Amino acid sequence: MMKSQLMKYRSLLLVTCFAMLAFQPAIAQNMEEDNHSNIIKLNLTSLPLKNISLQYERILSKKFAAALSFRTMPKSTLPFKNAFANSIGDGDADIEAAIRMLKVSNIAITPEFRWYVGKKGYGRGFYIAPFYRYSHYQVSDIVVNYETTLSGPGSVSLSGDLNTHTGGLLFGAQWLLGKRIMLDWWILGPHYGAGNGSFSGVSSRPLNALEQNEVRNELENYDIPLTNKKVTVNSSGAVVDLSGPWGGVRAGISVGMDSATALMEGPLGNVREW
């Protein structure tokens, strides 16, 4: 049921965004041509998190705009991995070491539809924006250590993908600084949906029954709240399948340029002196 509702929400949002873009010339008939704007922005607050996040916003009318964001993180260790390991590991040295070693990369695509509620409009002031987000994560070097009396220590390294689909509502505000620079503040954007992933690893040697049990216990000890986890272990290695709810919060500060203002002179430049 959750998946069905999420798919309906995603489809409705995408259709709305693209419909507004398709019929934008008709909307523009009631506007001054100089009020059209294309804004390219960089999310500054994502950089310390090892993410590069860009957004394109198209002003459709005084009150409405459509935007598309793209985020990517090259393969790397987790940002602030030590703090994360200490908080999640809960004193378990093996779990803390595994968190510090694992590698992550991701991409995310986020279409949104903005409603500027203030008097100024045209990409300025407070806005409310329903959005959909698709994220794809690649995770590698999830090391699971095990040890038995007969065969001694060993390890299995897991890797895999995680995909998430969420929808949410962003509250923000945007200002024009001078003639060309835009400042966009994502105040709060909670989003919720579902995710699923699969991670597998092959052992360097065939696992006997005792070793399989040790690996299974280690994987079961990874506590992921509100997530359905299925652990499969055999003589070749292990597979972990995850599914369940997924959520997050969008927040940040972006700086960009009104490309129409930057590339054109004359009447448009005068209009943009807000």
C-alpha positions as CSV (number, residue, x, y, z in Angstrom):
1,M,0.0,0.0,0.0
2,M,2.8,2.4,0.9
3,K,4.6,1.7,-2.4
4,S,1.4,2.2,-4.4
5,Q,0.7,5.6,-2.7
6,L,4.3,6.7,-3.2
7,M,4.2,5.8,-6.9
8,K,1.0,7.8,-7.3
9,Y,2.5,10.8,-5.5
10,R,5.6,10.7,-7.6
11,S,3.7,10.4,-10.8
12,L,1.4,13.3,-9.9
13,L,4.4,15.6,-9.0
14,L,6.3,14.8,-12.1
15,V,3.3,15.3,-14.4
16,T,2.6,18.7,-12.6
17,C,6.2,19.9,-13.0
18,F,6.5,18.9,-16.7
19,A,3.0,20.2,-17.5
20,M,4.0,23.6,-16.1
21,L,7.1,23.6,-18.2
22,A,5.2,22.5,-21.3
23,F,2.5,25.2,-21.0
24,Q,4.9,27.9,-19.8
25,P,4.5,30.0,-23.0
26,A,0.7,30.2,-22.3
27,I,1.3,31.3,-18.8
28,A,3.8,33.8,-20.0
29,Q,1.2,35.6,-22.1
30,N,0.0,37.3,-18.9
31,M,3.5,38.3,-17.9
32,E,6.1,40.8,-19.0
33,E,8.7,39.0,-21.0
34,D,11.5,40.5,-18.9
35,N,10.3,38.6,-15.8
36,H,11.4,35.2,-17.2
37,S,14.4,33.9,-15.4
38,N,16.7,30.9,-15.4
39,I,18.7,30.4,-12.1
40,I,21.6,28.1,-11.7
41,K,22.6,27.4,-8.1
42,L,25.3,25.6,-6.1
43,N,24.5,24.2,-2.6
44,L,27.3,25.4,-0.4
45,T,26.3,23.4,2.7
46,S,26.6,20.1,0.8
47,L,30.3,20.6,0.2
48,P,31.6,19.7,3.7
49,L,29.5,16.5,3.4
50,K,31.5,15.5,0.2
51,N,28.5,16.2,-2.0
52,I,28.2,18.4,-5.0
53,S,24.6,19.6,-5.4
54,L,23.4,21.8,-8.3
55,Q,19.9,23.2,-9.0
56,Y,18.3,24.7,-12.0
57,E,15.2,26.9,-11.4
58,R,12.9,28.2,-14.1
59,I,10.5,31.0,-13.1
60,L,7.2,30.3,-14.7
61,S,5.1,33.2,-13.5
62,K,5.0,35.7,-10.6
63,K,3.9,33.0,-8.1
64,F,5.2,29.7,-9.6
65,A,8.5,28.1,-10.5
66,A,9.8,24.7,-11.4
67,A,13.2,23.4,-10.2
68,L,15.4,20.4,-10.7
69,S,18.3,19.4,-8.4
70,F,21.1,17.0,-9.0
71,R,23.4,15.8,-6.3
72,T,26.4,13.5,-6.5
73,M,29.0,12.2,-4.1
74,P,32.2,10.5,-5.5
75,K,33.2,7.2,-3.9
76,S,34.7,8.1,-0.5
77,T,34.6,7.2,3.2
78,L,31.6,8.6,5.1
79,P,31.8,12.4,6.0
80,F,32.6,12.8,9.7
81,K,33.1,9.1,9.9
82,N,34.7,9.1,13.3
83,A,31.8,10.9,14.9
84,F,29.4,8.6,13.1
85,A,31.2,5.5,14.1
86,N,31.3,6.5,17.8
87,S,27.5,7.2,17.8
88,I,26.4,4.1,15.9
89,G,29.0,1.6,17.1
90,D,27.9,1.9,20.7
91,G,31.3,0.7,21.9
92,D,31.6,-2.3,19.6
93,A,35.1,-2.0,18.2
94,D,34.3,-4.2,15.1
95,I,31.3,-2.2,14.1
96,E,33.1,1.1,14.6
97,A,36.0,-0.1,12.5
98,A,33.7,-1.3,9.8
99,I,31.9,2.1,9.6
100,R,35.3,3.9,9.3
101,M,36.4,1.6,6.4
102,L,33.2,1.5,4.3
103,K,33.1,3.5,1.0
104,V,30.0,5.3,-0.2
105,S,28.9,7.1,-3.4
106,N,25.5,8.4,-4.3
107,I,23.4,10.4,-6.8
108,A,20.1,12.0,-6.2
109,I,17.6,13.7,-8.5
110,T,14.9,16.1,-7.0
111,P,12.2,17.8,-9.1
112,E,10.1,20.3,-7.3
113,F,7.4,22.8,-7.9
114,R,7.6,26.2,-6.1
115,W,4.9,28.5,-4.9
116,Y,6.2,31.9,-4.0
117,V,3.6,33.2,-1.5
118,G,4.8,36.8,-1.0
119,K,4.0,40.0,-2.9
120,K,7.3,40.3,-4.7
121,G,7.3,36.9,-6.4
122,Y,9.3,36.1,-9.6
123,G,11.7,33.9,-7.6
124,R,11.9,36.1,-4.5
125,G,10.7,35.7,-1.0
126,F,9.2,32.9,1.0
127,Y,8.1,29.7,-0.9
128,I,6.5,26.3,-0.4
129,A,7.7,23.5,-2.6
130,P,6.4,19.9,-2.9
131,F,9.1,17.7,-4.2
132,Y,10.0,14.1,-5.1
133,R,13.5,12.6,-4.6
134,Y,15.1,9.5,-6.1
135,S,18.4,8.5,-4.6
136,H,20.9,5.8,-5.5
137,Y,23.6,4.7,-3.1
138,Q,26.6,2.4,-3.8
139,V,28.3,1.0,-0.7
140,S,31.4,-1.1,-0.6
141,D,34.0,-2.4,1.9
142,I,31.5,-3.5,4.5
143,V,33.8,-5.8,6.3
144,V,32.4,-8.5,8.5
145,N,35.0,-10.2,10.8
146,Y,34.5,-13.6,12.3
147,E,36.6,-16.1,14.3
148,T,36.2,-19.8,15.2
149,T,38.4,-21.9,17.4
150,L,39.3,-24.4,14.7
151,S,39.9,-22.1,11.7
152,G,40.9,-18.8,13.4
153,P,39.9,-15.3,12.2
154,G,38.5,-14.4,8.8
155,S,36.4,-11.8,7.1
156,V,33.8,-11.2,4.4
157,S,33.6,-7.9,2.5
158,L,30.1,-6.9,1.3
159,S,29.1,-4.4,-1.3
160,G,25.8,-3.4,-3.0
161,D,23.2,-0.8,-3.9
162,L,20.4,1.0,-2.1
163,N,17.6,2.9,-3.9
164,T,15.1,5.2,-2.2
165,H,12.0,7.1,-3.3
166,T,10.7,9.9,-1.1
167,G,8.3,12.8,-1.3
168,G,8.2,15.9,0.9
169,L,7.5,19.6,1.3
170,L,10.2,22.2,1.4
171,F,9.9,25.6,3.1
172,G,12.4,28.2,2.0
173,A,13.2,31.7,1.0
174,Q,15.2,33.3,-1.8
175,W,16.7,36.7,-2.3
176,L,18.4,38.7,-5.1
177,L,21.8,40.1,-3.9
178,G,22.7,43.0,-6.1
179,K,21.8,42.5,-9.8
180,R,22.8,38.9,-10.5
181,I,23.5,36.8,-7.4
182,M,20.7,34.7,-5.9
183,L,20.7,33.4,-2.3
184,D,18.4,30.4,-1.7
185,W,17.8,29.2,1.9
186,W,16.3,25.8,2.3
187,I,14.8,26.3,5.8
188,L,13.2,22.9,6.3
189,G,12.3,20.1,3.9
190,P,11.1,16.9,5.6
191,H,10.6,13.9,3.2
192,Y,9.5,10.4,3.7
193,G,9.1,7.3,1.5
194,A,10.6,3.8,1.1
195,G,13.9,2.2,0.2
196,N,15.4,-1.2,-0.6
197,G,18.8,-2.6,-1.2
198,S,20.9,-5.7,-1.5
199,F,24.5,-6.3,-0.3
200,S,26.6,-9.4,-1.0
201,G,30.0,-10.7,-0.4
202,V,32.1,-13.7,-1.4
203,S,34.4,-15.3,1.2
204,S,38.1,-15.8,0.4
205,R,37.6,-19.5,1.4
206,P,34.7,-21.8,1.7
207,L,32.9,-21.3,5.0
208,N,32.1,-24.2,7.3
209,A,29.0,-24.4,9.4
210,L,30.6,-22.7,12.4
211,E,31.9,-19.9,10.3
212,Q,28.6,-19.4,8.6
213,N,26.9,-19.1,12.0
214,E,29.5,-16.5,13.1
215,V,29.0,-14.4,10.0
216,R,25.3,-14.6,10.4
217,N,25.4,-13.5,14.0
218,E,27.7,-10.6,13.1
219,L,25.4,-9.4,10.4
220,E,22.3,-9.7,12.6
221,N,24.1,-7.5,15.2
222,Y,23.9,-4.6,12.8
223,D,20.8,-2.9,14.1
224,I,19.0,-0.7,11.5
225,P,15.8,0.7,13.1
226,L,12.4,0.2,11.3
227,T,14.1,-1.8,8.5
228,N,13.3,-5.3,7.4
229,K,16.5,-7.3,7.1
230,K,17.0,-10.7,5.6
231,V,20.4,-12.3,6.1
232,T,21.4,-15.3,3.9
233,V,24.8,-17.1,4.6
234,N,26.2,-20.1,2.8
235,S,29.6,-21.6,2.2
236,S,30.4,-19.0,-0.5
237,G,29.6,-15.9,1.4
238,A,26.7,-13.8,2.5
239,V,23.8,-11.7,1.2
240,V,21.8,-9.0,3.1
241,D,18.5,-7.7,1.7
242,L,17.0,-4.5,3.2
243,S,13.6,-2.9,2.8
244,G,11.6,-0.4,4.7
245,P,10.7,3.2,5.3
246,W,13.2,5.9,4.4
247,G,13.2,9.6,5.2
248,G,15.3,12.7,5.7
249,V,15.4,16.5,5.9
250,R,16.5,18.9,3.2
251,A,18.2,22.0,4.6
252,G,21.0,24.2,3.3
253,I,22.1,27.4,1.6
254,S,22.6,27.8,-2.1
255,V,24.2,30.6,-4.1
256,G,23.6,31.1,-7.8
257,M,23.2,33.4,-10.7
258,D,20.2,34.6,-12.6
259,S,21.4,33.7,-16.1
260,A,18.9,36.0,-17.8
261,T,20.4,38.9,-15.8
262,A,23.9,37.8,-16.4
263,L,23.7,37.3,-20.1
264,M,21.4,40.2,-21.2
265,E,21.7,43.9,-20.8
266,G,19.2,46.8,-21.3
267,P,15.6,46.5,-20.2
268,L,16.1,43.2,-18.4
269,G,18.9,44.6,-16.4
270,N,16.6,47.4,-15.3
271,V,13.8,45.1,-14.3
272,R,16.2,43.0,-12.2
273,E,17.2,45.9,-10.0
274,W,14.8,44.8,-7.2
